[in-house]
Amino acid sequence: MASWSPGTPCSCDCFVSVPPASAIPAVIFAKNSDRPRDEVQEVLFVPAGTHAPGSWLQCTYIEVEQVSKTHAVILSRPSWLWGAEMGANEHGVCIGNEAVWTKEPVGEGEALLGMDLLRLALERGSSAQEALHVITGLLERYGQGGSCREDPTPFCYHNTFLLADRTEAWVLETAGRLWAAQRIQEGARNISNQLSIGTDISTEHPELRPHARAQGWWDGQDNFDFARVFSLTQQPVRMEAAKARFQAGWELLQRQQGGITAEVMMGVLRNKESGICMDSGGFRTTASMVSILPRDPTQPCVHFLTATPDPSRSVFKPFIFGVGAAQVPQVMSPTFGAQDPVRTLPRFQTQVDRRHPLYRGHQVALGLMESEQDRGQQLRQKQRDLEQEGLEAVRGLLAGERAPPHQELGGLFRAFVEKESQAYA
């Protein structure tokens, strides 16, 4: 099973700011999901649920044992799979994942995708640390593996994760079933398709160091540097490129230390010069997310999602968990049941049209931006105005200037999706 090939879409960037790096008393989370350029990403809302004892859950490829209760989640996901590239739950936990290759071989068989692990952690973890334990436990029991793109040619990788909640963040980096994690209690941090945890390891798999020593990767005497010990000696080209993105992302965050806001994070995600806003080699940024996680538990967490590609020409729309929260049809892709190419064996032998209504409208708008200067500028201004309207509403809410009913909060995302759809109509 192939693990990597030239031109393979394998770049993402995750960012987090923990006070005092943030301008407000809140943790700020952000991610760009860089995927095959024609892949559609939908925004899925799943309410909290209770489940019968002994029940099992179908993920992308395999089933796992279900738990008795699951949290409500909002997910941004490639519409062909079960898991998600990024998302949040009702308890203010956010997670983003990224592809990584290490000295540990990529599994040949189908198991849990990193995106499946991400969704399972959001559904089961009420804090970033608890979500981390969910991932490591499932990793130990079921492993990670299977193709991560909708294509007959398999594409497999291991995963790194950035997890955040109202108080702190964690970086979790994996190599097969092995892993190391770093706790972030203040400052800014980013990850970009490479191992980044060095000697500052907060917790780790109990067999991590014994395995490295048995493989001859570590002599047992030098300081144990996870990234140095487990990184490939010869990196794939895309992973070498990720080093530059990682450095650029780090520098963008450092320039704003103490002043990082949701708008600053949106600006970082829109940065094309660094490659963070991706559009090359057959893949691009297909969706983006920024979250505000206030330290004050009485304030709501706010999650801005695009549901469309290229954040530099998309609208970040606010979602808040509330009484009226529900699935928004305009950002939901069509389903194909048992005839879906991911369900029929051998997999991915045919293609289907997964574009949701907002995606279709946005594609028309992008075409006009490129072909008709005047109308394109008008559409781009409408996008900016709509996003600013959402940001101002959130600022007023978090400042205590306005306290709308929970029903209105839950319907906020739907309202902005409808306004964006009208702008494109």
Disulfide bonds with the S-S distance in Angstrom:
none
